[in-house]
Amino acid sequence: MDLAFKPEHAAFRAEVRAWIEASFPQAIRDKQATGEHLNKEEILSWHRILYAKGWLTPSWPTEYGGTGWDPVQRYIWSEELARANTCQPSFGLGMIGPVLYTFGTPEQKETLLKPTVAGDIWWCQGYSEPGAGSDLAGLSTRAERFTGDDGKDYYRVNGQKTWTTQGQYADWGFFLVRTDPSAKKQEGITFLLIDMKTPGVSVRPIITIDGGHEVNDTFLDNVIVPVENRIGQENKGWTVAKFLLGHERTGIAGVARSKRGIERLRDVAAGVEGDDGTPLLRDVSFRRKIAELEIDLAALEYTELRTLAGESSGRGPGPEASLLKVRGTEIGQRLTELTLEAAGHYGAPYFRGFPKEGGNVQSISPDFAFKAGPTYFNMRKTSIFGGSNEIQRNIMAKAVLGL
Ligand SMILES: Cc1cc2nc3c(=O)[nH]c(=O)nc-3n(C[C@H](O)[C@H](O)[C@H](O)COP(=O)(O)OP(=O)(O)OC[C@H]3O[C@@H](n4cnc5c(N)ncnc54)[C@H](O)[C@@H]3O)c2cc1C
């Protein structure tokens, strides 16, 4: 196992750092710095800059837009993106893209994959339902097949999806639907692509506790979907669904983002005075809390590098993906707890109103504490989505301990 960065990796880091510095738009940089929500066009503008450079989807096969970088280069790339506090490209790209190039028909690759990469199609994920989250295979959205008056085959879809992230922006959605209610749970599911403009599709906002609009309920009411919009075979959607979830968990440890978060925590703690009038950052017990967090983060980083070293020598990530997700999200949440503690009463979320365009809220907190409260609340989601941390522990118990 070789964890050391080679000289060519240092040169690579310098190259990508300089490019990001020159290319990431200042207007988005400013919003990111204060933790404001970005709107669709802002996200897509960065997406298109990455696409034009050819650096949008480094891990994909080169024929579909991959860069051919080795795992260490890809790690450096994600570190540098996080260091510069860039935003993610359009939602769903990293999930539906691999599904389309692995299972898609040539026509689906042409009409859906290419425009998705170019930033012309925005996706949402229709997996969870009010009665199906951790037990995803228990989903009940129903798709019934029929032949239309034009002699073509269609599905009629009825049901409700929930927690649909950025569904308000989506042009298309990838949905799990039940096509055979009499089969075993996992065997009656089909993976369908649905144009969100189809009559019968409606999206209703869920406003989260931080005041943001990032999730929705999605209703499907007699939605007619051509059979050609199916990925893979009918009733074989569970295989596609699991393949996609593997891609959803990639990079969820967020080591580089947490490193940046610790820098920000220090800034906040340096700007807030404790009871005796000295900055909190000089308080020994508070410094100890930051040090403990840094130690845990360093341990996580080495675990991630070990996983990468394994990948470089041809081993796929196994239960490590679950371990990285659990520890990464715990550390990310602790970071927001300490930032809120450092901000003190300045961190209280004094909302002036509900979010308008882009889902931003106004706060009367000083700049250094702006968003400390809302970010604390928002980060609670990370131990739930992408498969809750309890479910990840079950996976580790099974794979590592054989329970
Ligand atoms: C912000 C956010 C964005 C999301 N975006 C999307 C999206 O875009 N598309 C989408 O389809 N879904 C999305 N989700 C849904 C997400 O995948 C589910 O919330 C998640 O799978 C958990 O399901 P649930 O909410 O139904 O909780 P439940 O499954 O009801 O779980 C409730 C609690 O019980 C625990 N639990 C459940 N089963 C077990 C078990 N067997 N062992 C131990 N503990 C267990 C869970 O860990 C959890 O703490 C999003 C969720 C959030 C919070």
The ligand as an SDF file (V2000), in Angstrom:
LIG
                    3D

 53 58  0  0  0  0  0  0  0  0999 V2000
  -32.6460   16.1540    2.7520 C   0  0  0  0  0  0  0  0  0  0  0  0
  -33.0560   14.8510    2.1500 C   0  0  0  0  0  0  0  0  0  0  0  0
  -33.0150   14.6920    0.7840 C   0  0  0  0  0  0  0  0  0  0  0  0
  -33.4490   13.5030    0.2030 C   0  0  0  0  0  0  0  0  0  0  0  0
  -33.4830   13.4080   -1.1710 N   0  0  0  0  0  0  0  0  0  0  0  0
  -34.0640   12.3260   -1.7410 C   0  0  0  0  0  0  0  0  0  0  0  0
  -34.2610   12.2750   -3.1600 C   0  0  0  0  0  0  0  0  0  0  0  0
  -33.8800   13.1890   -3.9060 O   0  0  0  0  0  0  0  0  0  0  0  0
  -34.8980   11.2170   -3.6690 N   0  0  0  0  0  0  0  0  0  0  0  0
  -35.3180   10.1640   -2.9080 C   0  0  0  0  0  0  0  0  0  0  0  0
  -35.8670    9.2150   -3.4600 O   0  0  0  0  0  0  0  0  0  0  0  0
  -35.1450   10.1770   -1.5550 N   0  0  0  0  0  0  0  0  0  0  0  0
  -34.5440   11.2420   -0.9570 C   0  0  0  0  0  0  0  0  0  0  0  0
  -34.3880   11.2830    0.4140 N   0  0  0  0  0  0  0  0  0  0  0  0
  -34.9530   10.2070    1.2200 C   0  0  0  0  0  0  0  0  0  0  0  0
  -33.9590    9.3410    1.9610 C   0  0  0  0  0  0  0  0  0  0  0  0
  -33.3420    8.4280    1.0990 O   0  0  0  0  0  0  0  0  0  0  0  0
  -34.7280    8.6630    3.0990 C   0  0  0  0  0  0  0  0  0  0  0  0
  -35.1030    9.6810    4.0030 O   0  0  0  0  0  0  0  0  0  0  0  0
  -33.9190    7.6100    3.8070 C   0  0  0  0  0  0  0  0  0  0  0  0
  -33.7270    6.5000    2.9900 O   0  0  0  0  0  0  0  0  0  0  0  0
  -34.6030    7.1540    5.1330 C   0  0  0  0  0  0  0  0  0  0  0  0
  -35.9090    6.7730    4.8850 O   0  0  0  0  0  0  0  0  0  0  0  0
  -37.1140    7.3890    5.7440 P   0  0  0  0  0  0  0  0  0  0  0  0
  -36.9760    8.8670    5.7860 O   0  0  0  0  0  0  0  0  0  0  0  0
  -38.3910    6.8200    5.2080 O   0  0  0  0  0  0  0  0  0  0  0  0
  -36.8850    6.8560    7.2150 O   0  0  0  0  0  0  0  0  0  0  0  0
  -37.2810    5.4340    7.7770 P   0  0  0  0  0  0  0  0  0  0  0  0
  -36.8460    4.3670    6.8340 O   0  0  0  0  0  0  0  0  0  0  0  0
  -38.7140    5.4380    8.1850 O   0  0  0  0  0  0  0  0  0  0  0  0
  -36.3590    5.3440    9.0550 O   0  0  0  0  0  0  0  0  0  0  0  0
  -36.6860    6.0220   10.2780 C   0  0  0  0  0  0  0  0  0  0  0  0
  -35.5670    5.7440   11.2900 C   0  0  0  0  0  0  0  0  0  0  0  0
  -35.5120    4.3330   11.5650 O   0  0  0  0  0  0  0  0  0  0  0  0
  -34.2020    3.8180   11.2960 C   0  0  0  0  0  0  0  0  0  0  0  0
  -34.3100    2.4760   10.7070 N   0  0  0  0  0  0  0  0  0  0  0  0
  -35.1130    2.1000    9.6760 C   0  0  0  0  0  0  0  0  0  0  0  0
  -34.9240    0.7950    9.3840 N   0  0  0  0  0  0  0  0  0  0  0  0
  -33.9540    0.3460   10.2260 C   0  0  0  0  0  0  0  0  0  0  0  0
  -33.3120   -0.9140   10.4220 C   0  0  0  0  0  0  0  0  0  0  0  0
  -33.5950   -1.9690    9.6530 N   0  0  0  0  0  0  0  0  0  0  0  0
  -32.3540   -0.9930   11.3740 N   0  0  0  0  0  0  0  0  0  0  0  0
  -32.0280    0.0650   12.1530 C   0  0  0  0  0  0  0  0  0  0  0  0
  -32.6220    1.2860   12.0170 N   0  0  0  0  0  0  0  0  0  0  0  0
  -33.5660    1.4230   11.0680 C   0  0  0  0  0  0  0  0  0  0  0  0
  -33.5930    4.7970   10.3030 C   0  0  0  0  0  0  0  0  0  0  0  0
  -32.1870    4.8060   10.3540 O   0  0  0  0  0  0  0  0  0  0  0  0
  -34.1680    6.1290   10.7600 C   0  0  0  0  0  0  0  0  0  0  0  0
  -33.4130    6.6440   11.8370 O   0  0  0  0  0  0  0  0  0  0  0  0
  -33.9040   12.4450    1.0220 C   0  0  0  0  0  0  0  0  0  0  0  0
  -33.9130   12.5920    2.4170 C   0  0  0  0  0  0  0  0  0  0  0  0
  -33.5050   13.7700    2.9790 C   0  0  0  0  0  0  0  0  0  0  0  0
  -33.5490   13.9150    4.4770 C   0  0  0  0  0  0  0  0  0  0  0  0
  1  2  1  0
  2  3  1  0
  2 52  2  0
  3  4  2  0
  4  5  1  0
  4 50  1  0
  5  6  2  0
  6  7  1  0
  6 13  1  0
  7  8  2  0
  7  9  1  0
  9 10  1  0
 10 11  2  0
 10 12  1  0
 12 13  2  0
 13 14  1  0
 14 15  1  0
 14 50  1  0
 15 16  1  0
 16 17  1  0
 16 18  1  0
 18 19  1  0
 18 20  1  0
 20 21  1  0
 20 22  1  0
 22 23  1  0
 23 24  1  0
 24 25  2  0
 24 26  1  0
 24 27  1  0
 27 28  1  0
 28 29  2  0
 28 30  1  0
 28 31  1  0
 31 32  1  0
 32 33  1  0
 33 34  1  0
 33 48  1  0
 34 35  1  0
 35 36  1  0
 35 46  1  0
 36 37  1  0
 36 45  1  0
 37 38  2  0
 38 39  1  0
 39 40  1  0
 39 45  2  0
 40 41  1  0
 40 42  2  0
 42 43  1  0
 43 44  2  0
 44 45  1  0
 46 47  1  0
 46 48  1  0
 48 49  1  0
 50 51  2  0
 51 52  1  0
 52 53  1  0
M  END
$$$$
